[in-house]
Amino acid sequence: MAGERIRLEVQERESRGSGEARRLRRQGLVPGILYGRGNEPRTFAVPERELRRVLTGGGGLHAILDVVLPGQSSPHPSILKEYQQDPLRGFVTHVDLHEVRLDQPIHAQVVVHLIGEPRGVTEGGVLSQVTREINVEALPMEIPEHLDADVSELGVGDSLRVSDLGAVSGVTFLDDPEETVLATVGMPTLVVEPEDMLAEGEEVPGIPTEGAPDGSEAPLDPGADAAGSPGTVPG
């Protein structure tokens, strides 16, 4: 839900570098960087289990993280700017956090969820989601976790655009409302299976494989006279 704040206590990180990052991961820690408002970036480490807890809460990836740095009592309201995942095991391997002011709007990407069953699907059409995220501007506490787009009224050939979304209080859509298509319902693509390969030696109907239609040998030159060369007279 929008407006959720979660406290996140982090540990001091001794140094940067891939070797240090691997050491932290072996200990179950995720290395990260906090980019401040005009301050030098601060490196930190946080337990992977704790990070997963805050990022899978009600606010999802848009939750406001009150980052508590070592030796400081006041939290730093921050948002998740970027993260990296292990391609095989899926866990987070690095995070970038960005400190924000809660009274100033920010830009964010919000996932669009399609809800309802289009009437065009019952007529044989196929629903396709064209855009899965849209760009919005809002105060950090007002960024929605996701946006719902009702597609139940879409018929075959219809499209749903950003302009069709209902207004969300405190949220401004930044994408072109008419040009940005969220979903369409079209007819399924007809897949034509290739014909079976002809067996060796099999003739294609209407096309002789050898000779002329009556079985005699056809001339090699289509323009040649069958009775002889042009200009000769039978004697």
Residue, then its C-alpha position, 0 to 999 in steps of 0.5 A: m500500500a502507498g504510504e508505508r514506512i519500514r525501518l531498516e537498520v544497516q551495518e557499516r561496510e568496511s570497503r568497496g570492491s568485488g572481493e569485499a562484496r563476495r565476503l559479505r554475501r558469504q556471511g548472508l549480507v547484501p552490500g548496498i549504497l545510500y545516495g544522500r541529498g547532496n551528501e557523499p554516498r554511504t556504503f552499508a551491508v544489510p542481512e539478506r533476510e531483513l532486506r527481503r522482509v522489507l521489500t516483500g511487505g505491503g508497500g512492495l518495491h515502493a515502500i519508504l525505507d527509514v534507513v538507520l546508519p551506524g552511529q546515527s539515531s535519525p533515520h534517512p527516508s529512502i526509496l529503492k533505486e536499483y537492485q541486482q539479483d543472482p541470475l540462478r538463485g534469484f536472491v538480491t546481491h546488491v541494492d542502491l537506495h536514494e534518500v528522498r524528501l517526503d514533501q517533494p514529488i518523485h518519479a517512479q515506475v508502477v506496474v499495471h495489473l489487468i483485471g476482468e475478462p474482456r468480452g472480446v475473449t469470449e468471442g474468440g479474441v486474444l488479450s495482449q498486455v502491451t505496457r506493463e509499467i507506466n511512469v508516474e509522479a507523486l509524493p514518496m508516500e503516495i506512490p501506489e504499489h500497482l495500478d489496476a486496469d479494467v479490461s472487461e469492456l474490451g471487444v475484438g479490435d479494441s485497445l486500452r490506453v493510459s487515458d482510460l485509467g481512472a484518476v488516482s489522487g495525488v498521482t500524475f501519469l507522465d506517459d502520453p495518455e493517448e499514445t501509450v497502449l496498455a492492452t489490446v484484444g485481437m484475433p488469434t494468429l492463423v498458423v499454417e503448417p507447412e505441407d509434407m515434403l514430397a517423396e523423392g521422385e514424386e511429381v508435383p501436379g501439373i509440372p512434368t519432371e522430364g520431357a514434353p507432355d507427350g513424353s518426347e524430349a522438350p527442346l532446351d531452348p524455349g524459342a527454338d523451332a521444333a522442325g529445325s533451326p530458323g531459316t532452314v527449309p526442309g529439302 
